[in-house]
Amino acid sequence: MEKYSEQQIQTELQKLNAQLESDQQWRVVDNKLNKTFKFKSFIRAFGWMTQMAIWAEKLKHHPEWFNVYNKVDVQLTTHDVGGISELDFKLAEKMDVFS
């Protein structure tokens, strides 16, 4: 796995955000992909996190996330390469599909 260049990150970010409303888009903050997911309830947020944990295990790539009630703040980075990689975009895509 290789760290993406700034150009690669911007290209992939445009693809990832193409179908999303502006308030639901991924952003790069502190060299990590960031997004806040909002759900109807805590149980839906937790259920989504459980589902994403299974995908994270399959990809062998684990998110940094924080949950309070119906919100889940997600940060994705590939620690092994010191930045954003293909794995981050793969997991971000899965997160969007199942949210």
The first five atom37 places (N, CA, C, CB, O) and aatype in JSON, in Angstrom:
{
  "aatype": [12, 6, 11, 18, 15, 6, 5, 5, 9, 5, 16, 6, 10, 5, 11, 10, 2, 0, 5, 10, 6, 15, 3, 5, 5, 17, 1, 19, 19, 3, 2, 11, 10, 2, 11, 16, 13, 11, 13, 11, 15, 13, 9, 1, 0, 13, 7, 17, 12, 16, 5, 12, 0, 9, 17, 0, 6, 11, 10, 11, 8, 8, 14, 6, 17, 13, 2, 19, 18, 2, 11, 19, 3, 19, 5, 10, 16, 16, 8, 3, 19, 7, 7, 9, 15, 6, 10, 3, 13, 11, 10, 0, 6, 11, 12, 3, 19, 13, 15],
  "atom_mask": [
    [1, 1, 1, 1, 1],
    [1, 1, 1, 1, 1],
    [1, 1, 1, 1, 1],
    [1, 1, 1, 1, 1],
    [1, 1, 1, 1, 1],
    [1, 1, 1, 1, 1],
    [1, 1, 1, 1, 1],
    [1, 1, 1, 1, 1],
    [1, 1, 1, 1, 1],
    [1, 1, 1, 1, 1],
    [1, 1, 1, 1, 1],
    [1, 1, 1, 1, 1],
    [1, 1, 1, 1, 1],
    [1, 1, 1, 1, 1],
    [1, 1, 1, 1, 1],
    [1, 1, 1, 1, 1],
    [1, 1, 1, 1, 1],
    [1, 1, 1, 1, 1],
    [1, 1, 1, 1, 1],
    [1, 1, 1, 1, 1],
    [1, 1, 1, 1, 1],
    [1, 1, 1, 1, 1],
    [1, 1, 1, 1, 1],
    [1, 1, 1, 1, 1],
    [1, 1, 1, 1, 1],
    [1, 1, 1, 1, 1],
    [1, 1, 1, 1, 1],
    [1, 1, 1, 1, 1],
    [1, 1, 1, 1, 1],
    [1, 1, 1, 1, 1],
    [1, 1, 1, 1, 1],
    [1, 1, 1, 1, 1],
    [1, 1, 1, 1, 1],
    [1, 1, 1, 1, 1],
    [1, 1, 1, 1, 1],
    [1, 1, 1, 1, 1],
    [1, 1, 1, 1, 1],
    [1, 1, 1, 1, 1],
    [1, 1, 1, 1, 1],
    [1, 1, 1, 1, 1],
    [1, 1, 1, 1, 1],
    [1, 1, 1, 1, 1],
    [1, 1, 1, 1, 1],
    [1, 1, 1, 1, 1],
    [1, 1, 1, 1, 1],
    [1, 1, 1, 1, 1],
    [1, 1, 1, 0, 1],
    [1, 1, 1, 1, 1],
    [1, 1, 1, 1, 1],
    [1, 1, 1, 1, 1],
    [1, 1, 1, 1, 1],
    [1, 1, 1, 1, 1],
    [1, 1, 1, 1, 1],
    [1, 1, 1, 1, 1],
    [1, 1, 1, 1, 1],
    [1, 1, 1, 1, 1],
    [1, 1, 1, 1, 1],
    [1, 1, 1, 1, 1],
    [1, 1, 1, 1, 1],
    [1, 1, 1, 1, 1],
    [1, 1, 1, 1, 1],
    [1, 1, 1, 1, 1],
    [1, 1, 1, 1, 1],
    [1, 1, 1, 1, 1],
    [1, 1, 1, 1, 1],
    [1, 1, 1, 1, 1],
    [1, 1, 1, 1, 1],
    [1, 1, 1, 1, 1],
    [1, 1, 1, 1, 1],
    [1, 1, 1, 1, 1],
    [1, 1, 1, 1, 1],
    [1, 1, 1, 1, 1],
    [1, 1, 1, 1, 1],
    [1, 1, 1, 1, 1],
    [1, 1, 1, 1, 1],
    [1, 1, 1, 1, 1],
    [1, 1, 1, 1, 1],
    [1, 1, 1, 1, 1],
    [1, 1, 1, 1, 1],
    [1, 1, 1, 1, 1],
    [1, 1, 1, 1, 1],
    [1, 1, 1, 0, 1],
    [1, 1, 1, 0, 1],
    [1, 1, 1, 1, 1],
    [1, 1, 1, 1, 1],
    [1, 1, 1, 1, 1],
    [1, 1, 1, 1, 1],
    [1, 1, 1, 1, 1],
    [1, 1, 1, 1, 1],
    [1, 1, 1, 1, 1],
    [1, 1, 1, 1, 1],
    [1, 1, 1, 1, 1],
    [1, 1, 1, 1, 1],
    [1, 1, 1, 1, 1],
    [1, 1, 1, 1, 1],
    [1, 1, 1, 1, 1],
    [1, 1, 1, 1, 1],
    [1, 1, 1, 1, 1],
    [1, 1, 1, 1, 1]
  ],
  "atom_positions": [
    [[0.85, -1.18, 0.0], [0.0, 0.0, 0.0], [0.89, 1.24, 0.0], [-0.96, 0.0, 1.22], [1.87, 1.32, 0.74]],
    [[0.53, 2.21, -0.85], [1.31, 3.44, -0.95], [0.46, 4.65, -0.55], [1.85, 3.62, -2.37], [-0.75, 4.69, -0.77]],
    [[1.14, 5.62, 0.03], [0.51, 6.89, 0.37], [0.14, 7.62, -0.92], [1.45, 7.76, 1.26], [0.95, 7.7, -1.84]],
    [[-1.08, 8.15, -0.97], [-1.52, 8.9, -2.14], [-0.89, 10.3, -2.15], [-3.06, 9.02, -2.15], [-0.65, 10.9, -1.11]],
    [[-0.63, 10.78, -3.35], [-0.17, 12.16, -3.52], [-1.36, 13.09, -3.34], [0.5, 12.36, -4.93], [-2.51, 12.65, -3.31]],
    [[-1.09, 14.37, -3.22], [-2.17, 15.35, -3.07], [-3.11, 15.29, -4.29], [-1.58, 16.78, -2.91], [-4.32, 15.39, -4.14]],
    [[-2.54, 15.14, -5.46], [-3.35, 15.05, -6.68], [-4.24, 13.81, -6.67], [-2.44, 15.03, -7.92], [-5.41, 13.88, -7.03]],
    [[-3.69, 12.67, -6.26], [-4.48, 11.45, -6.17], [-5.62, 11.61, -5.15], [-3.59, 10.25, -5.78], [-6.74, 11.17, -5.39]],
    [[-5.31, 12.23, -4.03], [-6.33, 12.45, -3.0], [-7.46, 13.31, -3.55], [-5.71, 13.11, -1.75], [-8.63, 12.98, -3.35]],
    [[-7.13, 14.39, -4.23], [-8.15, 15.29, -4.76], [-9.0, 14.6, -5.84], [-7.5, 16.54, -5.34], [-10.22, 14.78, -5.88]],
    [[-8.37, 13.81, -6.68], [-9.1, 13.08, -7.72], [-10.07, 12.09, -7.1], [-8.12, 12.34, -8.64], [-11.24, 12.04, -7.48]],
    [[-9.6, 11.3, -6.13], [-10.45, 10.31, -5.49], [-11.54, 10.97, -4.64], [-9.61, 9.37, -4.62], [-12.66, 10.46, -4.54]],
    [[-11.22, 12.09, -4.03], [-12.19, 12.82, -3.21], [-13.34, 13.33, -4.08], [-11.5, 14.0, -2.48], [-14.49, 13.29, -3.67]],
    [[-13.03, 13.81, -5.27], [-14.08, 14.26, -6.19], [-14.99, 13.11, -6.57], [-13.46, 14.88, -7.45], [-16.21, 13.27, -6.61]],
    [[-14.43, 11.95, -6.86], [-15.23, 10.77, -7.2], [-16.12, 10.37, -6.02], [-14.32, 9.59, -7.6], [-17.31, 10.11, -6.19]],
    [[-15.53, 10.33, -4.83], [-16.24, 9.91, -3.63], [-17.41, 10.85, -3.32], [-15.29, 9.86, -2.43], [-18.47, 10.4, -2.9]],
    [[-17.22, 12.15, -3.53], [-18.22, 13.15, -3.18], [-19.19, 13.47, -4.31], [-17.54, 14.4, -2.75], [-20.11, 14.26, -4.11]],
    [[-19.01, 12.9, -5.47], [-19.78, 13.28, -6.66], [-21.29, 13.2, -6.46], [-19.38, 12.4, -7.82], [-22.02, 14.06, -6.96]],
    [[-21.78, 12.21, -5.76], [-23.22, 12.02, -5.58], [-23.74, 12.49, -4.23], [-23.55, 10.57, -5.76], [-24.9, 12.26, -3.9]],
    [[-22.89, 13.15, -3.45], [-23.28, 13.54, -2.09], [-23.63, 15.03, -2.01], [-22.15, 13.23, -1.11], [-23.05, 15.86, -2.7]],
    [[-24.6, 15.34, -1.15], [-24.93, 16.73, -0.87], [-23.73, 17.39, -0.19], [-26.21, 16.83, 0.03], [-22.92, 16.72, 0.44]],
    [[-23.63, 18.7, -0.32], [-22.45, 19.4, 0.21], [-22.26, 19.21, 1.72], [-22.56, 20.89, -0.09], [-21.12, 19.18, 2.19]],
    [[-23.35, 19.08, 2.47], [-23.21, 18.89, 3.92], [-22.93, 17.44, 4.3], [-24.47, 19.35, 4.61], [-22.79, 17.13, 5.48]],
    [[-22.84, 16.54, 3.31], [-22.56, 15.12, 3.57], [-21.26, 14.66, 2.94], [-23.7, 14.27, 3.06], [-21.0, 13.46, 2.87]],
    [[-20.45, 15.59, 2.49], [-19.23, 15.23, 1.78], [-18.05, 14.95, 2.72], [-18.85, 16.32, 0.8], [-17.98, 15.45, 3.84]],
    [[-17.15, 14.15, 2.19], [-15.89, 13.88, 2.87], [-14.97, 15.07, 2.68], [-15.23, 12.57, 2.34], [-15.02, 15.74, 1.64]],
    [[-14.13, 15.33, 3.68], [-13.15, 16.41, 3.61], [-11.81, 15.88, 4.13], [-13.61, 17.65, 4.43], [-11.76, 14.9, 4.88]],
    [[-10.75, 16.53, 3.71], [-9.44, 16.19, 4.24], [-9.09, 17.22, 5.31], [-8.35, 16.15, 3.11], [-9.03, 18.42, 5.05]],
    [[-8.86, 16.73, 6.52], [-8.47, 17.56, 7.65], [-7.31, 16.87, 8.35], [-9.68, 17.81, 8.63], [-7.42, 15.7, 8.73]],
    [[-6.21, 17.58, 8.52], [-5.03, 17.01, 9.18], [-4.58, 15.7, 8.54], [-5.32, 16.78, 10.66], [-4.24, 14.74, 9.23]],
    [[-4.58, 15.67, 7.21], [-4.13, 14.53, 6.43], [-4.94, 13.25, 6.69], [-2.67, 14.26, 6.72], [-4.42, 12.14, 6.63]],
    [[-6.24, 13.44, 6.97], [-7.15, 12.32, 7.18], [-8.46, 12.63, 6.47], [-7.39, 12.05, 8.7], [-8.88, 13.79, 6.39]],
    [[-9.12, 11.59, 5.95], [-10.48, 11.76, 5.41], [-11.43, 11.88, 6.6], [-10.89, 10.56, 4.47], [-11.38, 11.07, 7.52]],
    [[-12.27, 12.89, 6.58], [-13.18, 13.17, 7.7], [-14.62, 13.29, 7.23], [-12.76, 14.44, 8.43], [-14.9, 13.85, 6.17]],
    [[-15.52, 12.76, 8.04], [-16.95, 12.93, 7.77], [-17.72, 12.64, 9.05], [-17.42, 12.0, 6.62], [-17.33, 11.8, 9.86]],
    [[-18.84, 13.35, 9.23], [-19.76, 13.08, 10.32], [-21.02, 12.47, 9.73], [-20.08, 14.37, 11.13], [-21.66, 13.06, 8.86]],
    [[-21.37, 11.3, 10.22], [-22.59, 10.61, 9.81], [-23.64, 10.86, 10.87], [-22.34, 9.08, 9.6], [-23.36, 10.76, 12.07]],
    [[-24.87, 11.18, 10.45], [-25.98, 11.41, 11.37], [-27.08, 10.39, 11.09], [-26.52, 12.86, 11.25], [-27.43, 10.13, 9.94]],
    [[-27.61, 9.82, 12.16], [-28.63, 8.8, 12.07], [-29.87, 9.21, 12.86], [-28.1, 7.45, 12.58], [-29.84, 10.21, 13.58]],
    [[-30.95, 8.45, 12.72], [-32.2, 8.79, 13.41], [-32.15, 8.54, 14.9], [-33.34, 8.01, 12.81], [-32.91, 9.13, 15.66]],
    [[-31.25, 7.65, 15.34], [-31.18, 7.29, 16.75], [-29.81, 6.71, 17.08], [-32.3, 6.28, 17.11], [-29.0, 6.43, 16.2]],
    [[-29.58, 6.56, 18.37], [-28.34, 5.94, 18.82], [-28.23, 4.5, 18.31], [-28.25, 5.97, 20.35], [-27.16, 4.08, 17.87]],
    [[-29.32, 3.75, 18.38], [-29.27, 2.34, 17.98], [-28.94, 2.21, 16.49], [-30.61, 1.65, 18.29], [-28.25, 1.27, 16.1]],
    [[-29.42, 3.13, 15.66], [-29.07, 3.09, 14.23], [-27.6, 3.45, 14.02], [-29.97, 4.05, 13.42], [-26.92, 2.84, 13.19]],
    [[-27.12, 4.42, 14.76], [-25.7, 4.78, 14.66], [-24.83, 3.6, 15.09], [-25.39, 6.02, 15.53], [-23.84, 3.27, 14.43]],
    [[-25.2, 2.98, 16.19], [-24.41, 1.85, 16.7], [-24.5, 0.65, 15.77], [-24.89, 1.46, 18.11], [-23.51, -0.06, 15.57]],
    [[-25.67, 0.41, 15.21], [-25.84, -0.68, 14.26], [-24.97, -0.47, 13.03], [0.0, 0.0, 0.0], [-24.36, -1.42, 12.53]],
    [[-24.92, 0.77, 12.55], [-24.07, 1.1, 11.4], [-22.6, 0.88, 11.74], [-24.3, 2.56, 10.95], [-21.84, 0.34, 10.93]],
    [[-22.2, 1.29, 12.93], [-20.81, 1.09, 13.36], [-20.48, -0.4, 13.41], [-20.58, 1.73, 14.74], [-19.38, -0.81, 13.03]],
    [[-21.41, -1.2, 13.86], [-21.19, -2.65, 13.92], [-21.0, -3.21, 12.52], [-22.37, -3.36, 14.62], [-20.11, -4.01, 12.27]],
    [[-21.85, -2.78, 11.6], [-21.75, -3.21, 10.21], [-20.41, -2.77, 9.61], [-22.92, -2.66, 9.38], [-19.77, -3.53, 8.88]],
    [[-20.0, -1.56, 9.9], [-18.74, -1.04, 9.36], [-17.53, -1.74, 9.99], [-18.64, 0.47, 9.59], [-16.49, -1.87, 9.35]],
    [[-17.67, -2.17, 11.23], [-16.58, -2.92, 11.87], [-16.31, -4.21, 11.12], [-16.93, -3.22, 13.34], [-15.15, -4.64, 11.01]],
    [[-17.35, -4.84, 10.62], [-17.17, -6.08, 9.84], [-16.43, -5.77, 8.54], [-18.55, -6.73, 9.53], [-15.52, -6.5, 8.16]],
    [[-16.82, -4.69, 7.85], [-16.12, -4.3, 6.62], [-14.67, -3.92, 6.92], [-16.84, -3.13, 5.93], [-13.77, -4.25, 6.15]],
    [[-14.45, -3.23, 8.03], [-13.08, -2.84, 8.39], [-12.21, -4.07, 8.59], [-13.09, -1.98, 9.69], [-11.05, -4.1, 8.16]],
    [[-12.75, -5.09, 9.22], [-12.01, -6.34, 9.41], [-11.7, -7.01, 8.08], [-12.79, -7.31, 10.31], [-10.59, -7.5, 7.87]],
    [[-12.68, -7.02, 7.17], [-12.46, -7.62, 5.86], [-11.35, -6.9, 5.09], [-13.76, -7.59, 5.05], [-10.54, -7.53, 4.4]],
    [[-11.32, -5.58, 5.22], [-10.3, -4.78, 4.54], [-8.98, -4.73, 5.32], [-10.81, -3.37, 4.3], [-7.96, -4.27, 4.81]],
    [[-9.02, -5.19, 6.57], [-7.87, -5.08, 7.49], [-7.43, -3.62, 7.61], [-6.68, -5.97, 6.99], [-6.24, -3.28, 7.57]],
    [[-8.44, -2.78, 7.75], [-8.22, -1.34, 7.83], [-9.27, -0.75, 8.77], [-8.29, -0.66, 6.41], [-10.47, -0.86, 8.5]],
    [[-8.84, -0.13, 9.84], [-9.76, 0.25, 10.91], [-9.85, 1.77, 11.06], [-9.32, -0.38, 12.22], [-8.84, 2.47, 11.04]],
    [[-11.08, 2.26, 11.2], [-11.29, 3.7, 11.3], [-10.97, 4.23, 12.69], [-12.72, 4.05, 10.94], [-10.95, 3.51, 13.68]],
    [[-10.72, 5.53, 12.72], [-10.73, 6.27, 13.97], [-12.12, 6.88, 13.99], [-9.55, 7.38, 14.07], [-12.49, 7.61, 13.07]],
    [[-12.9, 6.59, 15.03], [-14.24, 7.15, 15.07], [-14.68, 7.44, 16.48], [-15.22, 6.22, 14.41], [-14.13, 6.92, 17.45]],
    [[-15.7, 8.29, 16.58], [-16.2, 8.76, 17.86], [-17.72, 8.86, 17.74], [-15.56, 10.13, 18.27], [-18.23, 9.49, 16.81]],
    [[-18.43, 8.26, 18.67], [-19.89, 8.23, 18.63], [-20.49, 8.93, 19.84], [-20.4, 6.8, 18.56], [-20.12, 8.65, 20.98]],
    [[-21.42, 9.85, 19.57], [-22.26, 10.43, 20.61], [-23.68, 10.43, 20.07], [-21.79, 11.89, 21.0], [-23.97, 11.02, 19.03]],
    [[-24.56, 9.76, 20.79], [-25.96, 9.59, 20.44], [-26.13, 9.18, 18.98], [-26.72, 10.87, 20.71], [-25.83, 8.03, 18.64]],
    [[-26.62, 10.07, 18.11], [-26.92, 9.68, 16.73], [-25.85, 10.1, 15.73], [-28.24, 10.27, 16.32], [-26.07, 10.01, 14.52]],
    [[-24.72, 10.55, 16.2], [-23.65, 11.0, 15.31], [-22.4, 10.13, 15.46], [-23.29, 12.47, 15.61], [-22.05, 9.68, 16.55]],
    [[-21.75, 9.9, 14.32], [-20.49, 9.18, 14.32], [-19.5, 10.02, 13.51], [-20.64, 7.72, 13.72], [-19.67, 10.21, 12.3]],
    [[-18.48, 10.52, 14.18], [-17.4, 11.25, 13.51], [-16.34, 10.25, 13.1], [-16.8, 12.36, 14.44], [-15.86, 9.47, 13.92]],
    [[-15.97, 10.26, 11.81], [-15.03, 9.29, 11.26], [-13.8, 10.01, 10.73], [-15.7, 8.45, 10.15], [-13.91, 11.05, 10.07]],
    [[-12.64, 9.45, 11.02], [-11.38, 9.89, 10.43], [-10.69, 8.65, 9.86], [-10.46, 10.63, 11.48], [-10.55, 7.64, 10.55]],
    [[-10.27, 8.75, 8.61], [-9.6, 7.62, 7.96], [-8.21, 8.03, 7.51], [-10.42, 7.11, 6.77], [-8.02, 9.05, 6.85]],
    [[-7.24, 7.22, 7.88], [-5.86, 7.4, 7.46], [-5.2, 6.02, 7.51], [-5.1, 8.45, 8.35], [-5.63, 5.13, 8.24]],
    [[-4.15, 5.87, 6.74], [-3.41, 4.61, 6.74], [-2.11, 4.84, 7.5], [-3.13, 4.1, 5.27], [-1.16, 5.4, 6.96]],
    [[-2.08, 4.4, 8.74], [-0.92, 4.65, 9.6], [0.37, 4.06, 9.04], [-1.18, 4.09, 10.99], [1.44, 4.64, 9.19]],
    [[0.26, 2.9, 8.39], [1.46, 2.24, 7.86], [2.19, 3.07, 6.81], [1.07, 0.91, 7.26], [3.4, 2.93, 6.64]],
    [[1.46, 3.94, 6.09], [2.11, 4.75, 5.05], [2.19, 6.22, 5.45], [1.35, 4.62, 3.73], [2.75, 7.03, 4.72]],
    [[1.64, 6.57, 6.6], [1.72, 7.95, 7.08], [0.84, 8.93, 6.33], [0.0, 0.0, 0.0], [1.2, 10.09, 6.15]],
    [[-0.32, 8.46, 5.89], [-1.24, 9.35, 5.18], [-2.41, 8.6, 4.59], [0.0, 0.0, 0.0], [-2.73, 7.49, 5.01]],
    [[-3.04, 9.21, 3.62], [-4.23, 8.66, 2.98], [-3.83, 7.72, 1.85], [-5.15, 9.78, 2.45], [-2.93, 8.02, 1.06]],
    [[-4.51, 6.57, 1.79], [-4.22, 5.58, 0.75], [-5.51, 5.06, 0.13], [-3.38, 4.41, 1.32], [-6.61, 5.5, 0.49]],
    [[-5.38, 4.13, -0.77], [-6.51, 3.49, -1.42], [-7.46, 2.87, -0.39], [-6.03, 2.43, -2.41], [-8.68, 2.92, -0.56]],
    [[-6.91, 2.29, 0.66], [-7.74, 1.65, 1.69], [-8.72, 2.63, 2.32], [-6.86, 1.05, 2.77], [-9.86, 2.27, 2.62]],
    [[-8.28, 3.86, 2.53], [-9.16, 4.87, 3.14], [-10.36, 5.16, 2.25], [-8.38, 6.16, 3.42], [-11.48, 5.29, 2.73]],
    [[-10.11, 5.27, 0.96], [-11.21, 5.53, 0.04], [-12.13, 4.32, -0.11], [-10.66, 5.93, -1.32], [-13.34, 4.48, -0.27]],
    [[-11.59, 3.12, -0.05], [-12.43, 1.92, -0.11], [-13.37, 1.86, 1.09], [-11.55, 0.65, -0.17], [-14.56, 1.58, 0.94]],
    [[-12.83, 2.11, 2.28], [-13.66, 2.07, 3.47], [-14.66, 3.23, 3.48], [-12.78, 2.11, 4.73], [-15.8, 3.04, 3.89]],
    [[-14.25, 4.39, 3.04], [-15.16, 5.54, 2.96], [-16.33, 5.24, 2.05], [-14.42, 6.78, 2.47], [-17.47, 5.58, 2.36]],
    [[-16.06, 4.6, 0.93], [-17.11, 4.24, -0.01], [-18.12, 3.28, 0.64], [-16.51, 3.61, -1.28], [-19.33, 3.45, 0.49]],
    [[-17.63, 2.28, 1.34], [-18.5, 1.33, 2.04], [-19.35, 2.06, 3.08], [-17.68, 0.22, 2.71], [-20.53, 1.77, 3.23]],
    [[-18.74, 2.99, 3.79], [-19.46, 3.74, 4.81], [-20.62, 4.53, 4.19], [-18.51, 4.68, 5.55], [-21.71, 4.58, 4.76]],
    [[-20.38, 5.14, 3.05], [-21.43, 5.89, 2.39], [-22.55, 4.98, 1.89], [-20.86, 6.68, 1.22], [-23.73, 5.32, 2.03]],
    [[-22.2, 3.85, 1.33], [-23.19, 2.92, 0.78], [-24.15, 2.45, 1.89], [-22.49, 1.7, 0.12], [-25.35, 2.34, 1.66]],
    [[-23.63, 2.19, 3.05], [-24.44, 1.61, 4.12], [-25.01, 2.63, 5.11], [-23.62, 0.61, 4.87], [-25.68, 2.24, 6.07]],
    [[-24.75, 3.91, 4.9], [-25.26, 4.92, 5.85], [-26.69, 5.3, 5.58], [-24.4, 6.17, 5.82], [-27.26, 6.13, 6.29]]
  ]
}
